[in-house]
Amino acid sequence: MIRFNNDYSEVGHPRLLRRLLAMGSEQNAGYGQDSHSQAAAAWIRRLCEDPGVAVHFISGGTQTNLTVISAALRPHQGVLCAATGHIHTHETGSIEATGHAVLPLPAADGKITAAQIESYLLVHYQSSTAEHTVQPGMVYLSQPTELGTVYNLAELTAIADVCHCLGLYLFVDGARLAYALAAEGCDVTLPDLARLCDVFYMGGTKAGALFGEAVVISHPDLQRDFRYLMKQRGALLAKGFLLGIQFEELLQDGLYFELGRHGVRMAMQLQSALRSAGFSFLVDSPTNQQFVILPDTVLSRLADRFSFEYHQRIDAQCSAVRFCTSWATRPEDVQALVSAILSAAAENS
């Protein structure tokens, strides 16, 4: 079985495995107070061109999202996001379980706009019974989105301006940030994220690490007592140095960014071959998630050899499915998938 259903099927990049194995008997301070976590955090500050950001390491994306969001919001507040947002569709009500509502906005391409956010806030505060409903306190974005699309700098700047004008925190989920930064035409950089967002994170789990996300906090109010809140949410890992070592290895010579570029190259090979063959895509994604529209007869022929994610029905004969490449995807596996699709389509034509 060749897996294209996600970007975290492999254990981790060999360099990280070798590094961890070599350091197996080394003693380190716990709970992220070790020298490797400090070095990794220093790398992130340099890459963000901001020595004032706070950096913390958390094991996974859902835990990161619920820790950050619950830390930022007061009890009567909720978080605005795209209707396709991960916190709304794939986290089993984890945000709601912290006592905060998720407030979804329509997003055909996975992205929401500054105008939508402003309109939502105006409607809320113009209501004579505003205090009877959940008050928006934060905006949650993903870069890239759940559909693989990417916010450009103008879009992100407009959203940041609205958030800061209206008193909303801006939080960017970067579980797949390595692939967004590598996407053709992406003009958003790490310094931009540090400057525009109150908090964002760089995902490691989906970019070559065994596990781990690096949370970058710019807003001073969110920096305060964040480790207390991590501990309360079970996110302060005793062996936190395992996270620090991995991010140190990923960042010290640009491996993180190269792995993102590789995943995108594989996705573009897949996209180019299928477009050339006449297949359509649900959205135009420049990242490692490709949503291809295929006849159900073709999909049934692929299931024995390839793993992929069903997304939605298009019509009586076709469905959109997601093929996800990664830092470890091999060119020959992409070619095998393309050949299988073309062969199945030819047989059913």
N, C-alpha and C positions, 0 to 999 in steps of 0.2 A: 504494500500500500504506500503510495506517494501522497504525502499530506500537503494540501494547499488550504486547509480549513483555518489555520491560524499562523502566527509568527513566533510561537513559543513551544514548538514541538520538540526541539533539540535541548539537550541538557545545558549547554553553554559553549561559548567559543573556546577552542583548545588553549589559547593563551591564558584565559582565566583559570581553566582547570589546572594547567601546569603551575600557575602561580599559587593557587590554593594548596596544591599538593606539596609544593616546595616549602610552604610555610606551615605545614600541618602541626609541627611541634612548637611553633613560636608562641610565646605568651603575649597577650594583649589586654589592655584595659577593656572593660565591658561597656555596654550601652552607648556605643558611638563616641566614646571619649578617647579612642586610640589614635595613634599617629597616622594610620592609613586613612581613617575617616577624615581626619584633619587635613591631610594632604589632598584628598579627593575634593573636599570642600574648597580648599584654596584654588584648585584647578578650575572649579566651577565659577568662583568669583572672578578669576582672571578672564575666563571665557565670556562672562557676562559684562566684563569691564566695569564692575561695581563692587568695591571692597566692602560695602555696607550690607549686602544681602546676607540673610541667615540661611544656612544649608543644613538640612536634616535628611537622613536616609530611613526609608520605610520599606517593608518587605514587598508589598503588592499594591496594585492600583486602586482596588475597591477600598482597602484600608486607608490609603492615602486620601481618597476623595472624601470619605466620611469623617476622617480626622480633621482635614482642612476646613470642610464646610461647617461642621459642628463647632469648630473653634471660632469661626468668623461670625456666626449668626447668633442673634439674641433669640429667646424662646418663641417670640411671635413672628419670626421672619422665615422666609423661604428662599429658594434659589431658582432663578430663571435659567432655562437651558433650551436647546433645540429639542423638538419632540423625539428626534432620533438619538439624543444624547445618552451616553453610557449610563449615567446615574439614573436615567428615567427608564431605560429598557433592559439593562443587563446586570443590575446590582441588587435584585431581590428586595427592593425597598429599604436598602441599607441607610439611605439618607432619612427616609421617613421614620425609620427605627430610632434615629437620634432625636426625633421630635420636630423635625423640620420638613416642610412640604417642598416637593419638586414642582416647579411651575413651568410646564412645557410650552414652547412657542412653535408654530408651524415652520418647517424648514425643508423644502423640497430637495435641496442639494446638500443637506446636512448643516448648512450655515444659517445663523440668525444675523440680523442687522441692527445697527444703531437705532434706526427708525423704529423697529419693532420694540426695542427695549424702552425707548423714550415714550412711545405710545402707551405701552403697558403701564408705565409709572404714572403718566398723566391721567389715564382712566382711573387708576387706583386712588390717587390723591384727590381727584375731582369728585369722587363719590362722597355723598353725605354720610355714608356708613362705612368709610374706609377701615375703621378700627374693628369692624366685624369680619374682616377678611385677612388672609395672610399678607404681611407686608414684604415685598421683595427686598432682600438685603444683599444679594450677591448675584453675579452673572457667571455661569459656568460655560466655558467653551472647550472644545477639543481641537488640537492642532497636531495631525490632521483630524478631520471629523470622522464620525462613524461610517461615512460613505467614501472616505479617502480624499475628500476635497480639502482645500487649504485656504485659510484666510490670508489675504495679502496685507501688506503693511497699511494701506489706506483704510481697509475695512477694520483692521484691528485698532488702528489709531482712532477711528470714529467711534468704535465701541468703547474704548478706554475713555475718550473725552466725555461721552454720555454718562458712563459709570461714575466717573470722578465728579462730574457736575451734579449728579443726582444722589451722591452719597452711597453708591453701591460698590462693594468689593468686586474686582475682576479676577477670576481664577481660571487658568488654562491647564487642562489635563493634557500632559505631554507623554502619555504612555507610548505613543508611536512617534514622538517628536523627531527622532533620528531620521525617519523616512520623510517627514515634512521638510526638514532642513535640506534634504537631498533632492527634493522635487524640483524639476525644471520650472523656472519662473517664480519660485518662492523667494520673496524679498524680505521675509521676516527672519531676523537673526536672534541669537541669544541675548545680545545687548538690548535689542528692541523689546523682547519679552520682559527682561528685567526692568526696563524703563516704563513700560506701559501697564504691566500687570502688577497686582498686589501680591500674587503668589502664582507660581506655575511649577510643573515638575518635569524632569527629564527621565523618561522611562528606560529602565535597564532590562526588565523582564522580557520585553519584546525586541530587544536590540543586542542580544549576545550574552547577557548576564544570566546566571542561574535563576536569580530573582533580584528584585530591588528597584526602587524609584528614588530619585534625588529631588527633594522638595526645596524650592528656592523662594524665599519670602522677602519681598521688598518693603512691604508696609510695616512700620514700627509697631503698630498695635497688634498685628498678627504675630510678630516675632516674640512678643512678650509671653512668657509662660508656655511656649509651644511644647517644650519637652514634658511638662506636666500633663498636657492634654494627650500627647503621644502615649505616655504611660497609662493614662486612664483608658485609652482605647486599645490597649494591648499592642501598640506599635513600637514601643521602645525595646528593641531586640537585645537580649543579654549578650549574644555574640554579634553585636553590631559591627564589629571589625570585619565580618564576612561581607557586609555590604560595602564598607569603605575600601577594602582590598579590590573588589571588583570594579568599582567606579574609578579607583586610582589607575588600574590597568587599562580601562576603557578610554580614559581621558588623557593620559600622560603623553601620548604621541598621536592622538587623533583616530585611534581605532574605532571609537564610537561613531564617528562621522563616516568613516570608510564602510563600516557595516551597513549604515543607512543607505549609502550610495549603492552598495551591492544589491540590497533588497529592491531598490527602485529600478536599477538596471534590469533585473530579472522581470519585474512587473511590466516594464516598457517593452521588453521583448515579447512577452505574452500579448500585451495590448496590440502591438504593431502587427503581429502575425494574424490575430483574429480579426482586426479591422480590415486587413488586406484581403481576408477571406470573406468579407461581407457581413460579419456579425456586428450587432449593435451592443452598446453599453448603456446601463441605466443612468450613469453620470460620467462626466469626463474627469477621471481621477488621475492625478499625476504622481500618486504615491503607490505604496505596495499593496493596496487593496483594489482589486479590479472586479466590478460588478457586471458580469457578462449575461446577455439575454440569449438563452439557448432553447431549442425545442426540447420538450420533455423526453422525446425518443432518444435524443443524443445524451441527455443526462442519465438516462437509465443504463446506457452502454458504458458510462464512465465509472459508475459506482463501485465496481469490483476492483478497480486499479487505483482510483484517486479519491481522496477525501476532500470535500469542499463544503461550504455553508450555504444552505438554501436561504434566499432572502425574501422573495415575494413572487406571487403569480402575476404575469403580464397579461396573458389572454388564455384562451382555452387550450392552446398548444404550447405556449412558451412560458418560461420562468426566468427570473433573474437570480443568479447564484454568485457568491463571492469566492474568488480565488485570491488567496493571500500569500504573497512571497515573503521571504525573510532574509536575514543576514546569512543564512546557511543554504538557501535554495541553490541547487545546481543547474547550470544551463541545460544539461541533458534531461533533467526532469521537466523543465519548461518545454523543451522540444517534444518530449514524450506526451505531455498533456496536449499540446497543439496538434500533434499527429493523430492522437486518439479522437479529438473533437472533429477534425477534418474527415477522418475515416468514417466515423459514425454518421456525420452529416451526409457524406456521399452515399452511404448505404441506405439512408432513409429519404433520399431526394427522389 
